Amino acid sequence: MIEVLKLLERDGSLEPSQIAQILNMEELEVREIIELCEENKIIMGRAALIDWDKVDDDTVTALIEVNLSPTKGEGFDRIAKRIYQYDEVESLSLMSGDYDLSVTVKGESLQAVARFVFKNLATIDGVTGTTTHFVLKRYKEKNKIYAQQDRQEDRVLFI
């Protein structure tokens, strides 16, 4: 099952017949694994990875560090549930280290993301602080390299 999942994670468009061929398995077995994983929400969906820099799209992405004061008996879960309800939130993770939650947000502009942070995120009971980092350029995501960089040193003769 793990190998099937790894292949699907790398390329969600693979058909069961292709996976079966790659892994030297029966197609029916692969189909059963995929069906079981979908039923148990192990496979939660399949999505294309889009290089939005190549599309005429002016949205911005921000990583927001959120510090919390957890509530007794609920820990961070109540606040996390409140945060992930917003459409602007693409991902949300509980972290170890200097901050508690990592929130990835998409907005129409820098101002829209800033407005989301100060109107929606920072006002939630239990949120004690936020730090916003805007994504300027993506190099690699989900094991996909966005753009091959020209290797300048390959074309320069050093003497």
C-alpha positions in Angstrom: 0.0 0.0 0.0 2.8 2.4 0.9 4.4 2.2 -2.6 1.0 2.9 -4.2 0.5 5.9 -2.0 4.0 7.2 -2.8 3.4 7.0 -6.5 0.1 8.8 -6.2 1.6 11.5 -4.1 4.3 12.1 -6.7 1.8 12.0 -9.6 -1.9 12.0 -8.8 -2.9 11.5 -12.4 -1.5 7.9 -12.6 -4.0 5.3 -13.5 -4.3 2.0 -11.6 -3.0 0.2 -14.7 0.1 2.4 -14.8 0.7 1.9 -11.0 0.3 -1.8 -11.4 2.8 -1.9 -14.2 5.4 0.2 -12.3 5.0 -1.9 -9.1 4.6 -5.3 -10.9 1.2 -5.8 -9.2 -2.2 -6.8 -10.5 -4.4 -3.9 -11.5 -7.3 -5.2 -9.5 -5.1 -5.2 -6.3 -4.1 -1.6 -7.0 -7.7 -0.5 -7.5 -8.7 -2.2 -4.2 -5.9 -0.4 -2.4 -6.9 3.0 -3.8 -10.6 2.4 -3.0 -9.8 1.4 0.6 -7.5 4.4 1.0 -10.2 6.7 -0.3 -12.8 5.2 1.9 -10.6 5.7 5.0 -9.6 9.2 4.0 -6.0 8.2 3.6 -6.3 9.5 0.0 -8.1 12.8 0.6 -8.1 14.0 -3.0 -6.0 14.5 -6.0 -4.8 17.9 -7.1 -2.6 19.3 -9.8 0.5 21.3 -8.7 0.2 24.6 -10.6 3.1 27.1 -11.2 0.9 30.2 -10.6 3.9 32.5 -11.6 3.4 31.3 -15.2 -0.3 32.2 -15.1 -1.8 35.8 -15.2 -2.8 35.6 -11.5 -1.9 38.3 -9.0 -2.7 36.3 -5.8 -0.1 36.3 -3.0 0.7 33.5 -0.6 1.8 34.1 3.0 3.1 31.8 5.7 1.8 33.0 9.0 3.4 32.0 12.3 0.7 32.0 15.1 1.4 31.9 18.8 -1.4 30.6 21.0 -2.4 30.2 24.6 -4.1 26.8 24.5 -7.4 26.2 26.3 -7.7 23.7 29.1 -9.0 20.3 27.9 -8.9 21.3 24.2 -5.3 22.3 23.7 -4.8 23.9 20.3 -7.6 22.0 18.5 -10.4 24.5 19.1 -8.4 27.4 17.8 -7.1 25.3 14.8 -10.6 24.3 13.9 -11.7 27.9 13.9 -8.7 29.0 11.7 -9.1 26.2 9.1 -12.7 27.1 8.4 -11.6 30.2 6.5 -11.5 29.9 2.7 -8.2 31.9 2.6 -6.4 29.2 4.6 -4.7 26.7 2.4 -2.9 24.7 5.0 -2.6 24.6 8.8 -0.1 22.7 10.9 0.7 22.4 14.6 4.4 23.1 15.0 7.2 22.6 17.6 9.6 25.4 18.2 9.1 29.2 18.4 5.5 29.3 17.3 2.5 27.0 17.6 0.7 27.0 14.3 1.9 27.5 10.7 -0.9 28.9 8.5 -0.6 29.2 4.7 -2.9 31.8 3.4 -3.7 32.9 -0.2 -5.1 36.4 -0.9 -5.8 38.7 -3.8 -3.1 41.2 -2.6 -0.7 41.9 0.2 -3.3 44.2 1.7 -6.0 41.4 1.6 -3.7 39.0 3.5 -2.8 41.7 6.0 -6.5 42.5 6.5 -7.3 38.7 7.0 -4.6 38.5 9.7 -5.7 41.6 11.7 -9.4 41.1 11.2 -9.8 37.4 11.4 -6.7 35.7 12.7 -5.4 38.0 15.4 -8.8 38.5 17.0 -9.4 34.8 17.8 -9.5 34.1 21.5 -6.2 32.4 22.4 -4.1 33.9 19.6 -1.3 35.8 21.4 0.7 36.9 18.3 1.3 36.5 14.6 4.2 36.9 12.2 3.5 37.1 8.5 6.0 36.0 5.8 5.1 36.6 2.1 6.2 34.0 -0.4 8.3 35.8 -3.1 9.3 32.9 -5.2 8.8 29.1 -5.2 11.7 26.9 -6.1 10.4 23.5 -5.1 7.1 22.1 -3.7 5.9 18.6 -3.2 9.1 17.3 -4.8 8.6 19.3 -8.0 11.1 21.9 -9.0 9.3 24.9 -10.4 12.0 26.2 -12.8 15.3 24.8 -13.7 17.9 27.5 -12.9 20.5 28.3 -15.5 23.8 27.2 -14.2 25.9 30.3 -15.0 29.0 28.7 -13.8 28.7 26.0 -16.6 29.0 28.7 -19.2 31.8 30.7 -17.6 35.5 29.8 -17.9 37.3 30.5 -14.7 41.1 31.1 -15.1 
